[in-house]
Every structure is written in C-alpha cells, then in structure tokens.
Amino acid sequence: MEAKINMKKYGYIRVSTKEQNPERQIYAMEAENIKKQNIYVDKISGKGFDRPQYCRMVKIESRGYCRN
C-alpha cells in the first residue's frame, strides 16, 4: 500500500526596490506547481530582516517563528 503525502508548496520572493519586477520569479515558481496564492513577495531592501510577507508565509506553514 502506498501512502500519499499531500504537501503544499510555498514560494518567497524579495526584490530590493519597488521598481524591480518579480514577475519572472513568480512565473518560474508557477512552473514548479506553486500556486500563486502560496507565493509571497516583499519589495524591501535586503539590509534588515523586517520582511512582512516572509513572516506571513512562515506563520502559515510553521505556526510562527517570526515576531510580527
């Protein structure tokens, strides 16, 4: 008997400036069968680690390693 594990895939994209376009990365993730609603994008500098969408994704998947 085979056990099927149904795992959701998530993706995270960070672009440094609001002028940068994450669409190519989103397209690549969708090609890997990651649903658009499971892709999180932060348009924020890489200087710090205040990344709201990353924290949102982590909270959904692991029930909260972020402070937000």
MDTraj code that builds the backbone (N, CA, C; nanometers):
import mdtraj as md
import numpy as np

residues = "MET GLU ALA LYS ILE ASN MET LYS LYS TYR GLY TYR ILE ARG VAL SER THR LYS GLU GLN ASN PRO GLU ARG GLN ILE TYR ALA MET GLU ALA GLU ASN ILE LYS LYS GLN ASN ILE TYR VAL ASP LYS ILE SER GLY LYS GLY PHE ASP ARG PRO GLN TYR CYS ARG MET VAL LYS ILE GLU SER ARG GLY TYR CYS ARG ASN".split()
xyz = np.array([
    [0.0840, -0.1163, 0.0000],
    [0.0000, 0.0000, 0.0000],
    [0.0896, 0.1240, 0.0000],
    [0.0527, 0.2201, -0.0815],
    [0.1273, 0.3442, -0.0942],
    [0.0588, 0.4546, -0.0159],
    [0.1357, 0.5255, 0.0630],
    [0.0810, 0.6414, 0.1349],
    [0.1109, 0.7667, 0.0539],
    [0.0096, 0.8458, 0.0329],
    [0.0270, 0.9704, -0.0410],
    [0.0328, 1.0859, 0.0581],
    [0.1375, 1.1637, 0.0464],
    [0.1515, 1.2808, 0.1312],
    [0.1168, 1.4025, 0.0467],
    [0.0212, 1.4779, 0.0936],
    [-0.0210, 1.5973, 0.0215],
    [0.0472, 1.7181, 0.0840],
    [0.1564, 1.7623, 0.0226],
    [0.2327, 1.8750, 0.0756],
    [0.2075, 1.9990, -0.0094],
    [0.1834, 2.1093, 0.0573],
    [0.1689, 2.2363, -0.0131],
    [0.3078, 2.2927, -0.0396],
    [0.3195, 2.3579, -0.1538],
    [0.4441, 2.4257, -0.1868],
    [0.4242, 2.5751, -0.1667],
    [0.5272, 2.6397, -0.1116],
    [0.5258, 2.7829, -0.0914],
    [0.6484, 2.8436, -0.1572],
    [0.6361, 2.9691, -0.1966],
    [0.7485, 3.0401, -0.2550],
    [0.7630, 3.1775, -0.1932],
    [0.8876, 3.2238, -0.1864],
    [0.9151, 3.3566, -0.1324],
    [1.0075, 3.4308, -0.2276],
    [0.9714, 3.5562, -0.2549],
    [1.0497, 3.6414, -0.3430],
    [1.0740, 3.7727, -0.2705],
    [1.1993, 3.8196, -0.2773],
    [1.2294, 3.9524, -0.2253],
    [1.3010, 4.0297, -0.3345],
    [1.2466, 4.1439, -0.3672],
    [1.3137, 4.2341, -0.4593],
    [1.3525, 4.3579, -0.3800],
    [1.4660, 4.4180, -0.4173],
    [1.5230, 4.5272, -0.3378],
    [1.4486, 4.6591, -0.3505],
    [1.3951, 4.6857, -0.4680],
    [1.3291, 4.8149, -0.4866],
    [1.1901, 4.7938, -0.5435],
    [1.1077, 4.8937, -0.5269],
    [0.9716, 4.8851, -0.5800],
    [0.9705, 4.8859, -0.7319],
    [1.0813, 4.9328, -0.7937],
    [1.0889, 4.9359, -0.9390],
    [1.1184, 4.7972, -0.9982],
    [1.1768, 4.7086, -0.9195],
    [1.2076, 4.5745, -0.9692],
    [1.0792, 4.4937, -0.9819],
    [1.0753, 4.4102, -1.0835],
    [0.9554, 4.3331, -1.1130],
    [0.9769, 4.1857, -1.0793],
    [0.8965, 4.1292, -0.9899],
    [0.9133, 3.9891, -0.9511],
    [0.8443, 3.8895, -1.0453],
    [0.7833, 3.9375, -1.1539],
    [0.7014, 3.8509, -1.2395],
    [0.7765, 3.7298, -1.2954],
    [0.9015, 3.7442, -1.3350],
    [0.9770, 3.6283, -1.3873],
    [0.9934, 3.5214, -1.2806],
    [1.0186, 3.5643, -1.1581],
    [1.0332, 3.4677, -1.0483],
    [0.8997, 3.4007, -1.0169],
    [0.7927, 3.4780, -1.0209],
    [0.6587, 3.4212, -0.9988],
    [0.6283, 3.3184, -1.1068],
    [0.6577, 3.3531, -1.2311],
    [0.6357, 3.2614, -1.3426],
    [0.7141, 3.1313, -1.3223],
    [0.8402, 3.1418, -1.2792],
    [0.9227, 3.0226, -1.2556],
    [0.8647, 2.9365, -1.1437],
    [0.8139, 2.9988, -1.0401],
    [0.7543, 2.9226, -0.9292],
    [0.6251, 2.8544, -0.9728],
    [0.5454, 2.9231, -1.0528],
    [0.4224, 2.8614, -1.1037],
    [0.4562, 2.7425, -1.1930],
    [0.5673, 2.7501, -1.2654],
    [0.6112, 2.6375, -1.3483],
    [0.6507, 2.5173, -1.2622],
    [0.6837, 2.5427, -1.1365],
    [0.7160, 2.4358, -1.0411],
    [0.5937, 2.3949, -0.9595],
    [0.4749, 2.4317, -1.0089],
    [0.3468, 2.3967, -0.9467],
    [0.3246, 2.4605, -0.8098],
    [0.3784, 2.5804, -0.7920],
    [0.3479, 2.6573, -0.6713],
    [0.2329, 2.7506, -0.7076],
    [0.1239, 2.7371, -0.6359],
    [0.0066, 2.8194, -0.6646],
    [0.0338, 2.9661, -0.6309],
    [-0.0230, 3.0542, -0.7123],
    [0.0010, 3.1975, -0.6951],
    [-0.0351, 3.2459, -0.5541],
    [-0.1400, 3.1902, -0.4954],
    [-0.1784, 3.2329, -0.3604],
    [-0.0789, 3.1862, -0.2541],
    [0.0140, 3.0980, -0.2916],
    [0.1170, 3.0499, -0.1986],
    [0.2532, 3.1132, -0.2257],
    [0.2549, 3.2191, -0.3062],
    [0.3791, 3.2907, -0.3348],
    [0.3731, 3.4252, -0.2622],
    [0.4739, 3.4524, -0.1828],
    [0.4801, 3.5733, -0.1021],
    [0.5934, 3.6616, -0.1528],
    [0.5638, 3.7911, -0.1695],
    [0.6603, 3.8843, -0.2270],
    [0.6792, 4.0031, -0.1340],
    [0.8052, 4.0308, -0.1018],
    [0.8402, 4.1528, -0.0297],
    [0.9204, 4.2413, -0.1234],
    [0.8812, 4.3670, -0.1330],
    [0.9581, 4.4667, -0.2080],
    [1.0234, 4.5553, -0.1032],
    [1.1440, 4.5113, -0.0627],
    [1.2072, 4.5732, 0.0534],
    [1.3581, 4.5524, 0.0442],
    [1.4338, 4.6400, 0.0995],
    [1.5798, 4.6295, 0.0986],
    [1.6252, 4.5036, 0.1719],
    [1.7378, 4.4501, 0.1306],
    [1.7940, 4.3328, 0.1975],
    [1.8756, 4.3694, 0.3196],
    [1.8817, 4.4990, 0.3531],
    [1.9637, 4.5477, 0.4636],
    [1.9226, 4.4877, 0.5981],
    [1.7944, 4.4897, 0.6268],
    [1.7449, 4.4353, 0.7529],
    [1.6647, 4.3081, 0.7267],
    [1.6034, 4.2557, 0.8301],
    [1.5217, 4.1357, 0.8095],
    [1.3773, 4.1601, 0.8500],
    [1.3311, 4.2820, 0.8321],
    [1.1901, 4.3118, 0.8554],
    [1.1165, 4.2822, 0.7251],
    [1.0712, 4.1597, 0.7101],
    [1.0081, 4.1147, 0.5862],
    [0.8692, 4.0589, 0.6169],
    [0.7672, 4.1430, 0.6068],
    [0.6315, 4.1043, 0.6481],
    [0.5745, 3.9837, 0.5737],
    [0.5937, 3.9760, 0.4436],
    [0.5377, 3.8638, 0.3679],
    [0.6107, 3.7332, 0.4001],
    [0.7409, 3.7415, 0.4253],
    [0.8154, 3.6219, 0.4661],
    [0.7608, 3.5702, 0.5986],
    [0.7410, 3.6613, 0.6925],
    [0.6870, 3.6210, 0.8233],
    [0.5472, 3.5629, 0.8105],
    [0.4678, 3.6206, 0.7232],
    [0.3326, 3.5681, 0.6999],
    [0.3390, 3.4242, 0.6492],
    [0.4290, 3.3992, 0.5540],
    [0.4433, 3.2647, 0.4989],
    [0.4899, 3.1662, 0.6070],
    [0.5869, 3.2079, 0.6860],
    [0.6406, 3.1200, 0.7908],
    [0.5338, 3.0897, 0.8958],
    [0.4554, 3.1897, 0.9320],
    [0.3495, 3.1681, 1.0314],
    [0.2459, 3.0687, 0.9813],
    [0.2123, 3.0772, 0.8551],
    [0.1140, 2.9852, 0.7976],
    [0.1674, 2.8434, 0.8000],
    [0.2929, 2.8269, 0.7616],
    [0.3500, 2.6931, 0.7468],
    [0.3927, 2.6325, 0.8800],
    [0.4535, 2.7109, 0.9675],
    [0.5116, 2.6508, 1.0874],
    [0.4546, 2.7044, 1.2180],
    [0.3525, 2.7823, 1.2076],
    [0.2835, 2.8375, 1.3251],
    [0.3712, 2.9310, 1.4054],
    [0.4550, 3.0095, 1.3355],
    [0.5102, 3.1277, 1.3980],
    [0.6511, 3.1318, 1.4480],
    [0.7490, 3.1511, 1.3641],
    [0.8845, 3.1780, 1.4067],
    [0.9172, 3.3258, 1.3971],
    [0.8275, 3.4067, 1.3448],
    [0.8514, 3.5496, 1.3281],
    [0.7858, 3.6272, 1.4407],
    [0.8381, 3.7441, 1.4642],
    [0.7893, 3.8285, 1.5739],
    [0.6629, 3.9038, 1.5376],
    [0.6354, 3.9262, 1.4107],
    [0.5214, 4.0097, 1.3695],
    [0.3892, 3.9480, 1.4075],
])
top = md.Topology()
chain = top.add_chain()
for i, resn in enumerate(residues, 1):
    res = top.add_residue(resn, chain, resSeq=i)
    for name in ("N", "CA", "C"):
        top.add_atom(name, md.element.get_by_symbol(name[0]), res)
traj = md.Trajectory(xyz[None], top)
